[in-house]
């Protein structure tokens, strides 16, 4: 280490010789300009800045050629420490690899959501328990992110990131572990040739028929309730896996971006940070695609199932994707951990900038008080680096909590995330409820269209900030504008409703405890029937075929599903103007369909003679799905507002990050990010779903039932949901925007880019030259 200091001092001396003349020229031009009264107020002019940048780059390149590599600047570890790997110790390789790891990491969330229904079916896990499992990572981030970021920030950050990614690998393996511990299940094994099952199309049709008949009116009242609890042990394993993933996630997010910011020129940080955000955004789409592929494979791939995917008993290989994702994270994590503690070019740049600063401050100045005032605006004064300890950690956190800019910014993010949580969780369901769109359309809109606008916003804002280098005040002001524009957009949501949707639902649930008199569906036993809406010929939507009193069903060759003998639906076949409004099912449809089999000609004769040609049994008819309501205009309007908000909100991500890392000393940067993550988890990610879940529960019209207690909500009041949900979210985001106003006030002297620091340095030089002129 002594040898390195001697060599580095020698290189600094050569660097001084290399750049001194150019600096003297710049200072002479400033002196001449000040004598003529034309000195620039903010330091260097554009051509002078380009000259200085060119000189700095030449000095850095020369220093890199001559400077010996130390342990902290060497790429690789153990036997992977050869010269070949050193060529990758640069900012481009790190940003690309960091973004690639983020892409794979974000696949885990999408893959978990894409396979959770299969996991629930396999281990009989109720949906409410799934919600508890999914917040395990938020709980661990709340508990350890601040402490880990403090200690890891003082160490070798790439290797700490590698350790965090190993915990993500453990998360993937633990999530797949229930399959290897408990197997595919007896039900799944019983449907394979190896365990004696034989291909039987009739058995599949019977299973499908049984599944469909669960929604029909059964006059016997023999409805089956859903089990409320399943196997507890797999749920513990899955929760533990999620808890572990929070540890790795906190290390990846806090250390990764702070390392990027410390080793990249400050003016390039926004663009490269946005690029890594963009790569991370590709992960969810890939994760859902992987889930779709894996679920097409049987849960036991080595066996030969006798059923097809259309069979409701089919279970896909939900565990397979976790092994694939875990392998990818392990490989990329190894490469990411090979980066040096500090990138060589970043070390050389800091050495050059420090030496140039010393040159500027070495000029004789007799106006010492004014110079000291300007000197306080420089980046930092030399400080003693304390070793990691509990006492120093508490001192650091105390310093962070008294930083007004940081705390205002953190609380702004907390309220913004708190208000936006229901849209991340319930957006597809909201679109289904309000605008009668299918689940596939809702998922496509939120998962692809909105994501595309967010990606464009992130990329565009990063490059704009890097190109024009706005001050901290301007970026904070833009965050205020983004906050209030978001509030306005969410309030707009509340007034984009579909009146026809809110008036076409029939809620006819018979409660024997309140009324013992018979109704049209009181004998059907619909207590445990799932929400499965049907459209009656009276153009009203019913909760399920059972609630509509439908006793039979038929599926045509085209796949259209009919229900008939519906005691709650009046037989109304004409609209007010006399045109046919509902294409009724007839006996001819039954006899023409190839899948409708008769045991004998006599049964066919009996059918056709006992059922009139245009009327099957008593009561009305219905088709599967809610009645069509023309909400297309409102849906397009909602989609336009949502995409605009996604784009606008994404443009504030880079500026918010820059304010966070620039408003604290360099040594506190990583700890500040971990402290912020702890606040987000504790005050937003964990309580927000609970709070909005409670709000939505108050708006539920129809609850499902399980064998033990109340199940999930089937039907919400669309109008109340639209107003209460959006207005409540708007209030939280408005509070966040007010905190952004506080950030705007306190960042007035905050320097974001290197060029701003150079400008302050040149102000010092100008003041010194003006003093010399006055003395002369």
Secondary structure, DSSP 4 states (H G I P E B T S, - for coil): -HHHHHHHHHHHHHHHHHHHHHHHHHHHHHHHHHHHT---TTS--HHHHHHHHHHHHHHHHHHHHHSPP-GGG---BTTB-SHHHHTT-SHHHHHHHHHHHHHHHHHHHHHHHHHHHHHHHHHT--HHHHHHHHTHHHHHHHHHHHHHHHHHHTS-HHHHHHHHHHHHHHHHHHHHHHHHHH-S-HHHHTTBGGGT----HHHHHHHHHHHHHTTS--TT--PPPPPS---HHHHHHHHHHHHHHHHHHHHHHHHHHHHHHHTS-HHHHHHHHHHHHHHHHTHHHHHHHHHHHHHTSBSSTTS-BSS-TTSTT--B-TTHHHHHHHHHHHHHHHHHTTS-SS-HHHHHHHHHHHHHHHHHHTS--S-HHHHHHHHTTSS------PPP-HHHHHHHHHHHHT-HHHHHHHHHHHHHHHHHHHHHHHHHHHHHHHH---HHHHHHIIIIIHHHHHHHHHHHHHHHHHHH---HHHHHHHHHHHHHHHHHHHHHHHT---HHHHTSEE-----TTT--S--TTTTS--TT-----EEETTS-EES-TTTTTEEEEEE-TT--EEEEEETTS----B-TTS-B-S----HHHHHH-TT---SSHHHHHHHHHHSBTTB-SSSEEEEESPPP---HHHHHHHHHHHHHHHHHHHTTHHHHHHHHHHSS-GGGHHHHHHHHHHHHIIIIITHHHHHHHHHHHTTEEEEEE-SSSEEEEEEE-HHHHHHHHHHHHHHHHHHHHHHHHHHHHHTTT---SHHHHHHHHHHHHHHHHHHHHHH-
